[in-house]
Amino acid sequence: MKNFIVLLLLVSVFSCKNHSNSQNKKVLEDEEEFEEQIYSEISIKNQDFDFGKIQVNDTVKNTYTIKNISEEPLLITKIISNCNCINFDYPKSKLLKDEEMLISTQFIADQNNLGSVNILMLIECNIKKGVEVISMSGYVSDDKE
């Protein structure tokens, strides 16, 4: 009986070890597959836009130019911002090598934006780091100068 219990423990230890090895192998395969993925590369004109000093109720518009500089088609899946005070529009289509697209933005200053403003927009796309950042900054005043 004692031998049977020892045998049972040995079988369970080795089966758990083999199960653990198969899990480690699966994780390694997933990491290798991730490394093999092909990503796009982009360049951005006017990535950080400074609109200077504006007044409450002023509207600032800016256009960012995104260019695909790789062989892999670029696909922007979404753009999010740290501020609800900005609107943006962009084409929802793939960008082939050397093609450009425009991201149009519009910021309307209000009382909630007084002082220094730094708006960050995250472009989620199929580049290696997953997101690219564009920004708009300046100063909003309520002076009636």
Rosetta blueprint (number, residue, H / E / L):
1 M L
2 K H
3 N H
4 F H
5 I H
6 V H
7 L H
8 L H
9 L H
10 L H
11 V H
12 S H
13 V H
14 F H
15 S H
16 C H
17 K H
18 N H
19 H H
20 S H
21 N H
22 S H
23 Q H
24 N H
25 K H
26 K H
27 V H
28 L H
29 E H
30 D H
31 E H
32 E H
33 E H
34 F H
35 E H
36 E H
37 Q L
38 I L
39 Y L
40 S E
41 E L
42 I E
43 S E
44 I E
45 K E
46 N L
47 Q L
48 D E
49 F E
50 D E
51 F E
52 G E
53 K E
54 I E
55 Q E
56 V L
57 N L
58 D L
59 T E
60 V E
61 K E
62 N E
63 T E
64 Y E
65 T E
66 I E
67 K E
68 N E
69 I L
70 S L
71 E L
72 E L
73 P L
74 L E
75 L L
76 I E
77 T E
78 K E
79 I E
80 I E
81 S E
82 N L
83 C L
84 N L
85 C L
86 I E
87 N E
88 F E
89 D E
90 Y L
91 P L
92 K L
93 S L
94 K L
95 L E
96 L L
97 K L
98 D L
99 E L
100 E E
101 M E
102 L E
103 I E
104 S E
105 T E
106 Q E
107 F E
108 I E
109 A L
110 D L
111 Q H
112 N H
113 N H
114 L L
115 G E
116 S E
117 V E
118 N E
119 I E
120 L E
121 M E
122 L E
123 I E
124 E E
125 C E
126 N L
127 I E
128 K L
129 K L
130 G L
131 V E
132 E E
133 V E
134 I E
135 S E
136 M E
137 S E
138 G E
139 Y E
140 V E
141 S E
142 D L
143 D L
144 K L
145 E L
